[in-house]
Amino acid sequence: MKIQNRWLVVIGAIFIQLCLGAIYAWSVFTPALKDAGWTKVETQIVFSVGLAFFAIVMVWAGKKLAVWGPKKLATLSAVVLGLGYTLAGLLGGTNFWALTILIGVIG
């Protein structure tokens, strides 16, 4: 049995913890969206949808953890989060529905 470098696990865990806080990065975008004409309620809707989907997906992910293992699940999670934010940046701009779907649902 190969013993892997334990520091890689520590570094990976730190990155995962940073990604878990990604939903709270939404507050960085809200001033620019308000300047683009968004209301406070619209910015809160995207954030609320993101939190709701985060909670729903955590139930599903908890069930898949035993099946797929933490490495596969964390990798898939990182790809989906990155995809949501990247597509929002490239395609969403200041479109309410695009950002709600790409960041709130996918991200």
Summary of the structure (lengths in Angstrom):
residues: 107
radius of gyration: 16.1
end to end distance: 36.5
largest distance: 58.4
contacts: 262
relative contact order: 0.13
helix: 86%
strand: 0%
